[in-house]
Amino acid sequence: MAAEQPDAASGEAREAYPFQVADAPPKWMDPARFREIVSGKRQGVGASLIRAGLRLAAIPYAAVVGARNRLWDQGKIEICRAAVPVVSVGNLTLGGTGKTPMVAYLARWFREQGRRVAIVSRGYGAGEDGRNDEALELEQQLPDVPHVQNANRVDAARVATEELECDLVIMDDGFQHRRLHRDLDLVLIDALEPFGHGHIFPRGTLREPTSSLARADAVVLSRSDMISPRERAALQQRVRLLAPRAIWAEVMHAPRALLSAAGQESACQELAGRRVAAFCGLGNPAGFRHTLEQCGYEVAAWRAFADHYRYRREDVAELANWAETAQVEAVVCTHKDLVKLSVESLGGIPLRAVAVGIEFRLGAEALAERLGEVLRMQQAAGGESAVEE
C-alpha cells in the first residue's frame, strides 16, 4: 500500500543532500546514445570528442564523490540509526540492475518470517501524486507492504517505524545514501554492464569507484544467465578482491506472467511464437529484450525510452499508430511501463506487461542465512521503533 509522502523538498532534506550522486544519464543526451558512446560501441571523431569531454567532466564529479565518501568513512558526518533493522538494496552503476525485483523478493521473504516490512526510497521521477513507477509497481505486487518515498531517507524511516509501526525497513537504491545506517548492504551488479564500462560518471556509468564495493555485505549478480560460466567466474573473482567479506549470489529474471492494466494474469506462453511490438523505459533495455527471447516472442517492432520515462498523451497516440503499422497480435512492455500507461490496449491491440521474478542460480542459502542474522540481531537488541540521530 502507498503511505503518505513526506515533503521531499523540505529544508531538512535539502540540507542532507548538498550533493546528489548520479542516478541517470545526462538529461541533454539520449540514454541509448549515451551508452553507445561511453561503452565505445559508437566510433568516429565525434564520438571520440564527446568521450574526451565526458572524461574531463568526470574529474570534478569523482573528486566530490571521493571527498563525500571520505567524510563518511572518517565519521565526520553523523549517521542516523533506526531502532529497527534496515536492509539496503543498491548498485554501483546507473539504473537497470534489477533492484525492484530484488526489493520485492526481500519484502516477501521478510513477510514470510512474520515481519512488518516497509520500503523507503527517494522517489526519483515521481509524478504529481508523489509516487514514481517503481512505487506503483511494488504497490501492485505487494499491496500489504507500505512504501514511503522521500529524498530524506531518515525521515522516511521515521515515518515507517513511528507512524506505520513497521519493524523492518528495506531501503531501495540505498547504497550511496549513507546517512541512514543499514544492517545489511546488498549490492546488485548487472552481468551485462557490471562495472560501468570502467569509468565513473559521466565518462562511464559508475556512480562511485569500484573500490566502494568494500562496503557491501552481499553482492548479487543479476541477469547471470546472460553471460557464460567463465565470465561469471571472472566477475566473482574480481568482486572477491573488491569486497572480500561479502557473500556472492547469482540470480536471473524469470518471466512470471502476462499482466493487463486491469490486473488480469495469463501465461507468458500465450504469445509464444507470435508477432509482438515491444517497448520499455529501463536503464538497461537489453535485459528486457532477453526476457522476450526467453518467452519465445517474435519481436517485429521495438522501441526504447529513457529510464523512468513519463508517458504523455501524445506518446500513447504515437505508440498506438506504431503498433498498428507493425501489424502485430499484441504489444508488450514491462510492468514498470504498464503502471504508468494504465491502458488495456494501444490502437485496439492488446497491451500486456511481462512480469518477472527473481530466481536464484547460486547463493540463495548464503543470503538467507545473512538475512536471518539481521533478524536475530533485532531479537537480541529489542528496542523501540524510532530513528536515533
C-alpha positions in Angstrom: 0.0 0.0 0.0 1.1 3.6 -0.5 1.9 5.6 2.5 1.5 9.4 2.8 4.5 11.0 1.1 6.6 13.3 3.3 7.8 16.6 1.8 10.9 15.7 -0.1 11.6 19.3 -0.8 11.8 20.2 2.9 14.8 22.2 4.2 16.0 19.2 6.2 16.0 17.1 3.0 18.0 19.7 1.1 20.4 20.1 4.0 21.0 16.4 4.0 21.7 16.4 0.2 24.3 19.1 -0.6 25.5 16.7 -3.4 23.3 14.2 -5.2 25.1 11.1 -6.6 24.1 10.5 -10.2 21.2 8.1 -10.8 20.5 8.7 -14.5 22.4 9.6 -17.7 22.8 13.3 -18.6 19.5 14.8 -19.5 20.9 16.5 -22.5 21.8 13.2 -24.2 19.6 10.3 -25.4 20.2 7.4 -23.0 20.8 4.9 -25.8 23.3 7.2 -27.5 25.0 7.9 -24.1 25.5 4.2 -23.5 26.8 3.6 -27.1 29.3 6.4 -26.6 30.6 5.5 -23.1 30.8 1.8 -24.0 32.9 2.6 -27.1 30.4 1.0 -29.4 30.0 4.3 -31.3 33.1 5.2 -33.2 34.2 8.2 -35.1 35.7 11.6 -34.5 32.5 13.0 -33.0 32.1 10.1 -30.5 35.8 10.4 -29.5 35.5 14.1 -28.8 32.4 13.5 -26.7 34.2 10.8 -24.7 37.1 13.2 -24.1 34.7 15.9 -22.9 32.9 13.4 -20.6 36.3 12.3 -19.2 37.1 15.9 -18.2 33.6 16.3 -16.7 34.1 13.1 -14.7 37.1 14.6 -12.8 35.1 17.1 -10.6 32.3 14.5 -10.1 34.8 11.8 -9.0 36.6 14.4 -6.7 33.3 15.3 -4.9 32.2 11.6 -4.6 35.6 10.7 -3.2 35.5 13.6 -0.7 32.0 12.7 0.3 32.9 9.1 1.0 36.0 10.0 3.0 33.8 12.2 5.3 31.5 9.2 5.9 34.5 6.8 6.4 36.1 9.1 8.9 33.0 9.6 10.9 32.8 13.3 10.2 29.1 13.1 9.0 26.6 11.8 11.5 24.9 8.5 10.7 21.3 8.1 11.9 20.4 4.7 13.2 16.9 3.2 13.1 15.9 1.0 16.1 14.5 -1.5 13.6 16.8 -3.3 11.1 17.4 -1.6 7.7 18.4 -3.7 4.7 19.7 -1.6 1.7 19.4 -2.7 -1.9 21.6 -0.7 -4.3 24.1 -0.7 -7.1 27.3 0.9 -8.3 26.1 1.9 -11.7 23.3 4.0 -13.2 19.9 2.2 -13.2 18.9 -1.1 -14.8 20.4 -3.7 -12.4 17.1 -5.2 -11.3 16.7 -3.5 -7.9 12.9 -3.6 -8.0 12.5 -7.4 -8.4 15.1 -7.9 -5.6 13.3 -5.5 -3.3 10.0 -7.4 -3.9 11.8 -10.7 -3.2 13.2 -9.5 0.1 9.9 -8.0 1.2 8.2 -11.3 0.6 11.0 -13.2 2.4 10.7 -11.0 5.5 6.9 -11.1 5.4 7.1 -14.9 5.4 9.2 -14.6 8.6 6.3 -12.6 10.2 7.9 -9.2 9.9 6.0 -5.9 9.3 8.0 -4.6 6.4 8.1 -1.1 4.9 10.0 0.1 1.8 11.6 3.5 1.7 13.1 5.2 -1.4 14.0 8.5 -2.8 11.2 8.6 -5.4 13.2 9.5 -8.4 10.9 10.7 -11.3 7.8 10.8 -9.1 4.6 12.0 -10.7 2.1 14.5 -9.4 0.8 12.1 -6.8 4.3 11.8 -5.3 4.9 8.2 -6.4 7.2 7.0 -9.2 6.9 4.0 -11.4 8.7 1.7 -9.0 6.4 2.6 -6.2 3.4 1.9 -8.4 4.7 -1.4 -9.5 5.6 -2.5 -6.0 2.2 -1.4 -4.7 0.6 -3.8 -7.2 3.0 -6.6 -6.3 2.9 -6.1 -2.5 -0.4 -4.4 -1.6 0.2 -5.1 2.1 3.7 -3.5 2.2 3.8 0.3 2.7 6.1 2.4 0.6 7.4 5.7 1.8 9.1 8.0 -0.7 11.2 10.9 0.4 14.6 12.2 -0.7 15.5 12.2 3.0 15.5 8.5 3.8 16.0 9.2 7.5 12.6 10.9 7.6 11.1 8.1 5.5 12.4 5.5 8.0 10.9 7.6 10.9 7.5 7.6 9.2 7.8 3.8 8.5 8.7 3.0 12.1 6.8 5.5 14.2 3.6 6.1 12.1 3.3 2.8 10.2 4.7 0.7 13.1 6.9 -1.4 10.8 9.6 -3.5 12.4 11.9 -3.8 9.4 12.8 -1.3 6.6 14.1 -2.1 3.1 15.8 0.9 1.6 15.6 0.9 -2.2 18.6 2.3 -4.0 20.3 3.0 -0.8 24.0 2.1 -1.4 25.0 5.7 -1.9 22.7 7.1 0.8 25.0 6.6 3.7 23.2 8.9 6.2 20.8 6.1 7.3 22.6 3.2 9.0 21.9 -0.2 7.4 22.3 -3.6 9.0 22.9 -5.3 5.6 24.1 -3.7 2.4 23.1 -5.7 -0.7 24.6 -4.5 -4.0 23.4 -5.7 -7.4 25.8 -6.0 -10.3 24.3 -6.3 -13.8 26.0 -9.1 -15.7 25.7 -7.1 -19.0 27.3 -3.9 -17.6 29.0 -4.9 -14.3 31.5 -2.0 -13.7 30.1 0.9 -15.7 32.4 0.4 -18.7 35.4 1.0 -16.5 34.7 4.7 -15.9 32.9 6.9 -13.4 30.0 9.1 -14.5 29.7 10.8 -16.9 32.6 9.1 -18.8 31.1 5.8 -17.8 28.1 4.6 -15.7 29.7 4.1 -12.4 28.1 6.2 -9.6 31.2 5.8 -7.5 34.5 3.9 -7.8 34.5 0.1 -7.7 36.6 0.3 -4.5 33.3 1.3 -2.8 32.1 -2.2 -3.1 34.2 -3.0 0.0 31.2 -1.6 2.0 28.9 -4.4 0.7 27.7 -7.3 2.8 26.3 -9.2 -0.2 26.9 -8.8 -3.9 24.3 -10.3 -6.2 24.9 -10.8 -9.9 21.7 -10.1 -11.8 20.9 -11.5 -15.3 23.6 -14.0 -14.6 22.1 -16.3 -17.3 23.1 -13.9 -20.0 26.8 -14.5 -19.7 29.0 -17.6 -19.8 30.2 -19.6 -16.8 33.7 -18.4 -17.4 32.6 -14.7 -17.4 30.6 -15.3 -14.2 33.7 -16.8 -12.5 35.8 -13.9 -13.6 33.3 -11.4 -12.2 33.1 -13.4 -8.9 36.9 -13.3 -8.6 37.1 -9.6 -9.2 34.3 -9.0 -6.6 36.1 -11.2 -4.1 39.1 -8.8 -4.4 37.0 -5.7 -4.0 34.6 -7.0 -1.3 36.3 -9.8 0.5 33.8 -10.0 3.3 30.7 -10.0 1.1 28.7 -13.1 0.2 28.2 -13.9 -3.5 24.9 -14.8 -5.2 23.7 -15.1 -8.8 20.1 -14.5 -10.0 18.2 -14.4 -13.2 15.0 -12.5 -14.0 12.5 -15.2 -15.0 9.2 -14.4 -16.8 6.3 -15.0 -14.4 3.1 -13.9 -16.2 1.5 -11.6 -18.6 -0.4 -8.7 -16.9 -3.1 -6.5 -18.2 -3.8 -3.0 -16.8 -6.9 -4.4 -15.1 -4.7 -6.8 -13.2 -5.6 -9.9 -15.0 -2.8 -12.5 -15.4 -2.2 -15.0 -18.2 0.6 -17.4 -19.0 3.6 -16.0 -20.8 3.4 -18.8 -23.3 0.2 -17.3 -24.6 2.1 -15.2 -27.0 5.0 -17.6 -27.8 5.8 -17.7 -31.5 3.5 -14.7 -32.2 4.4 -11.3 -33.6 4.6 -8.6 -31.0 5.7 -5.0 -30.7 7.7 -4.3 -27.6 8.9 -1.2 -25.8 10.3 -0.3 -22.4 11.7 2.6 -20.4 14.5 1.0 -18.5 18.1 1.8 -17.6 19.2 -1.3 -19.5 16.8 -2.3 -22.2 18.9 -5.3 -23.3 17.7 -7.2 -20.2 14.0 -6.8 -21.4 15.0 -8.0 -24.9 16.5 -11.1 -23.3 13.2 -11.7 -21.4 11.3 -11.5 -24.6 13.6 -14.1 -26.1 13.1 -16.4 -23.1 9.3 -16.2 -23.8 9.7 -17.1 -27.4 8.1 -13.9 -28.8 8.7 -12.7 -32.4 9.6 -9.1 -31.8 8.5 -7.3 -35.0 8.9 -3.8 -33.7 11.0 -2.4 -30.9 11.3 1.0 -29.0 13.3 2.0 -26.0 12.6 5.0 -23.9 14.6 6.6 -21.1 14.6 5.1 -17.6 11.6 6.3 -15.6 10.1 7.8 -18.7 6.8 9.6 -18.0 4.4 8.8 -20.9 2.4 11.7 -22.2 -0.9 11.5 -24.1 0.8 12.1 -27.4 3.2 9.2 -26.6 0.2 6.9 -26.2 -1.2 8.0 -29.5 2.2 7.6 -31.2 2.6 4.1 -29.7 -0.8 3.2 -30.9 0.0 4.2 -34.5 3.3 2.4 -34.3 1.7 -0.8 -33.1 -0.9 -0.7 -35.9 1.7 -0.2 -38.5 3.8 -3.1 -37.2 0.8 -5.5 -37.8 1.3 -7.4 -34.6 -1.0 -9.5 -32.4 -0.1 -7.8 -29.1 2.1 -5.1 -27.6 4.3 -6.0 -24.6 6.2 -3.8 -22.2 7.5 -4.0 -18.6 5.4 -3.9 -15.5 7.0 -0.5 -14.7 5.8 0.9 -18.0 2.3 -0.6 -17.7 1.6 1.1 -14.3 2.2 4.5 -15.9 0.2 3.9 -19.0 -2.8 2.1 -17.4 -4.5 1.2 -20.7 -5.7 -2.2 -21.8 -4.8 -1.7 -25.5 -2.9 0.5 -27.9 -4.8 1.2 -31.2 -7.1 -1.7 -30.5 -4.2 -4.1 -30.0 -3.9 -5.8 -26.5 -1.2 -4.3 -24.3 0.4 -6.7 -21.8 3.3 -6.4 -19.4 5.8 -9.3 -18.9 6.1 -9.6 -15.1 9.4 -11.0 -13.9 10.6 -12.5 -10.7 13.9 -13.3 -9.1 15.2 -16.8 -9.4 18.5 -17.7 -7.6 21.0 -19.8 -9.5 23.6 -19.6 -6.8 23.9 -18.3 -3.2 20.3 -18.4 -2.1 21.1 -20.3 1.1 24.0 -18.0 2.0 21.8 -14.9 1.5 19.0 -16.4 3.6 21.5 -17.1 6.4 22.7 -13.5 6.3 19.1 -12.2 6.3 18.4 -14.4 9.3 21.3 -12.9 11.1 19.7 -9.5 10.7 16.5 -10.8 12.4 18.5 -12.4 15.2 20.3 -9.2 15.9 16.9 -7.4 16.1 15.6 -10.0 18.6 18.8 -9.7 20.7 18.7 -5.9 20.7 14.9 -5.3 21.2 14.1 -1.6 21.5 11.5 0.9 20.3 10.7 1.7 16.7 12.4 5.1 16.3 15.2 6.8 14.5 18.2 7.9 16.6 20.1 10.9 15.4 
